């Protein structure tokens, strides 16, 4: 095997690890977002709601499906939280999730 082949395999492995890490960060962010929304709505089934939010991310690529789920739930509960506030919370919790996973190793 040549040095070029070794480098190519190294880059492919690094890319795969980065993709896996980003998947974990987004899943953690979605769980935290679900827990936050459940708290805002006063739900007793916090873990159940968080799991539903994580599952909603598999409907379409991107964050719009998660935003739609959480904002819809909050709106349905009459919380008065705006879509912009949910977007800001998503960004905030993305940084929190990244920090938590970095701290875990």
Phi, psi and omega per residue, in radians:
X1 nan 2.476 -3.113
X2 -1.549 2.906 3.094
X3 -1.074 -0.637 3.118
X4 -1.087 -0.761 3.109
X5 -1.090 -0.726 3.112
X6 -1.089 -0.751 3.125
X7 -1.128 -0.717 3.136
X8 -1.084 -0.796 3.112
X9 -1.105 -0.655 3.098
X10 -1.101 -0.767 3.112
X11 -1.141 -0.690 3.117
X12 -1.114 -0.732 3.125
X13 -1.139 -0.739 3.127
X14 -1.097 -0.752 3.131
X15 -1.079 -0.767 3.136
X16 -1.093 -0.723 3.119
X17 -1.146 -0.702 3.112
X18 -1.137 -0.696 3.110
X19 -1.129 -0.737 3.122
X20 -1.116 -0.739 3.129
X21 -1.106 -0.732 -3.139
X22 -1.153 -0.655 3.066
X23 -1.046 -0.768 3.139
X24 -1.142 -0.690 3.132
X25 -1.093 -0.814 -3.114
X26 -1.156 -0.718 3.104
X27 -1.089 -0.727 3.103
X28 -1.135 -0.733 3.112
X29 -1.041 -0.741 -3.123
X30 -1.153 -0.671 3.096
X31 -1.112 -0.809 3.118
X32 -1.082 -0.683 3.115
X33 -1.127 -0.739 3.096
X34 -1.093 -0.695 3.099
X35 -1.156 -0.741 3.117
X36 -1.069 -0.840 -3.116
X37 -1.094 -0.702 3.109
X38 -1.075 -0.670 3.094
X39 -1.144 -0.737 3.121
X40 -1.094 -0.683 -3.111
X41 -1.451 -0.151 -3.136
X42 1.290 0.502 -3.137
X43 -1.344 2.546 3.048
X44 -1.542 -0.353 -3.107
X45 -1.659 1.072 -3.064
X46 -1.084 -0.874 -3.102
X47 -1.094 -0.674 3.131
X48 -1.127 -0.747 3.120
X49 -1.167 -0.716 3.122
X50 -1.063 -0.716 3.122
X51 -1.127 -0.675 3.118
X52 -1.140 -0.645 3.118
X53 -1.186 -0.744 3.106
X54 -1.054 -0.765 3.139
X55 -1.131 -0.566 -3.107
X56 -1.132 -0.354 -3.120
X57 -1.234 -0.271 -3.102
X58 -1.560 0.020 -3.123
X59 -1.281 -0.760 -3.109
X60 -2.546 2.734 3.038
X61 -1.128 2.576 3.100
X62 1.610 -3.044 -3.036
X63 -1.708 -0.102 -3.043
X64 -1.100 -0.601 3.127
X65 -1.170 -0.648 3.100
X66 -1.198 -0.787 3.114
X67 -1.026 -0.808 -3.140
X68 -1.046 -0.761 -3.134
X69 -1.095 -0.941 -3.055
X70 -1.167 -0.802 3.141
X71 -1.106 -0.708 3.100
X72 -1.074 -0.743 3.116
X73 -1.115 -0.784 -3.133
X74 -1.136 -0.741 3.131
X75 -1.124 -0.747 3.123
X76 -1.099 -0.504 3.133
X77 -1.507 -0.047 3.134
X78 1.230 0.567 -3.054
X79 -1.313 -0.451 -3.117
X80 1.427 0.123 3.099
X81 -1.378 2.290 -3.105
X82 -1.461 2.859 3.089
X83 -1.073 -0.669 3.100
X84 -1.083 -0.681 3.105
X85 -1.152 -0.647 3.098
X86 -1.155 -0.747 3.099
X87 -1.050 -0.764 3.122
X88 -1.097 -0.716 3.124
X89 -1.131 -0.679 3.099
X90 -1.052 -0.782 3.122
X91 -1.126 -0.754 3.127
X92 -1.071 -0.805 -3.091
X93 -1.282 -0.392 3.042
X94 -1.121 -0.757 3.095
X95 -1.149 -0.696 3.111
X96 -1.085 -0.818 -3.129
X97 -1.088 -0.737 3.129
X98 -1.086 -0.756 3.125
X99 -1.119 -0.716 3.112
X100 -1.094 -0.786 -3.116
X101 -1.211 -0.624 3.074
X102 -1.114 -0.710 -3.133
X103 -1.178 -0.544 -3.141
X104 -1.309 -0.278 3.075
X105 1.934 nan nan
